[in-house]
Amino acid sequence: MVKAKQKSLSPEDLDHLRSELAEGRPPMVWFTAAAVGVEAGRSAKVLAFTEPEEGDFIQVRPTGAKDELSFSPGELTLEKPAPRKKAPATAAPAKPAAETPTPEPAPIEYPYEPEPRPVPAKTTPKPATPKPAETKPEARPARPAARKQAKPAEVTVTLTSTAEGEWTVDVQTGAKRVLKGAPVAASAVAQAAKLLPPEVDEAVEGVLSAARERHLARVEQLRAELEAAQRALDELTG
């Protein structure tokens, strides 16, 4: 008979498990045939959800084990498997009918008188030597199931510069953005670029040089305007 495929955890099932954990009740789940290193149909308790929710992010403890393992939603289910049916006992084969023995001819008896047996001398029985108790080999402890290590998420760091020489940084862990548009000092960017490949240092230095030239031109312009304003003020007060 073909077994029905167990339904893996859906987004609604995951929300239900989170609410049970939030109320202090570790929910029960069962392993599907897709679970690696664990027998299908075995039960386990959900302990926590790791971040980000990618790959094996559900931490569980199998029943009867002490290890905390990580699995994906496709390896777990809320459907309790049906109990296994015992195989019917095989009927013992019928015994063949006993054959009727053939009567043997009666033996011919001859008169015989046995000789008297000699009386054996009495001997003191030796005490029995006790047998040493057999030592049974110690049972080897069962090996724990191989624990699946959670994969580290990829981290992406992006530096962005403006025409005025201002810098910002964005940080993304996996599919989750943890920092967006945070300002960074140009001096810090220049120091970090010197520790990176030469191509990165050249690109950053080009942006910083262009920004220096623009600011230097602006300073010269403001300085000229300040001198002109000072002369006009001196003429008005002279």
Secondary structure by P-SEA (a helix, b strand, c coil): ccccccccccaaaaaaaaaaaaaccbbbbbbccccccccccbbbbbcccccccccccbbbbcccccbbbbbccccccccccccccccccccccccccccccccccbbbbbbbbbcccccccbbbbccccccccccccccccccccbbbbbbbbbbbbbbbbcccbbbbbbbbccccccccbbbbbaaaaaaaaaaccaaaaaaaaaaaaaaaaaaaaaaaaaaaaaaaaaaaaaaaac
